[in-house]
């Protein structure tokens, strides 16, 4: 404790500022989102993670952290500290 004391700058994930930017930069067709298709299922996880991150950051109550195992065999999408507790958040679409 606190989570900030354990930041590893070599382990990180990059996100955009806004989910709309992610959709625009990926040239995602709006019809794929509304109707779904086989190709979109591959990208849906990235959009879902982006959305959850935006909600955590917009709340301004929590600073999200990322965790990856020593040999990168597993990861936790987000960790937040709430008082003296640490809450792992795994995002699934």
C-alpha positions, -999 to +999 in steps of 0.1 A: +000+000+000-004+024-016-006+011-052+013+041-065+043+029-046+044-003-068+042+013-102+064-005-128+069+018-157+080-012-179+045-028-175+018-006-191-011-005-216-019+024-238-054+038-241-069+067-259-086+096-242-121+088-256-139+057-270-150+078-300-114+084-309-107+047-307-136+040-330-126+067-355-089+058-356-098+022-362-122+032-389-148+010-373-181+010-392-211+020-371-231-009-386-206-033-371-214-020-337-251-020-341-255-053-360-223-071-350-203-093-372-176-120-368-147-095-373-161-070-347-160-097-320-122-095-321-123-057-314-151-056-289-128-063-260-107-033-267-138-011-269-151-025-237-118-019-218-117+016-232-152+023-219-145+010-184-113+030-182-132+062-192-158+056-165-131+050-138-112+082-148-144+103-152-153+094-116-120+111-104-123+090-072-100+063-084-068+060-102-068+028-123-036+007-124-027-023-146-011-055-134+007-081-154+023-113-141+061-117-139+062-138-171+031-121-186+010-152-184-018-133-169-030-098-163-056-078-144-072-051-166-075-026-137-067-023-101-081+005-079-075+013-043-105+020-021-094+030+013-072+002+026-085-023+001-074-031-035-101-040-060-092-060-091-114-053-122-114-078-150-132-065-181-152-090-203-174-080-232 
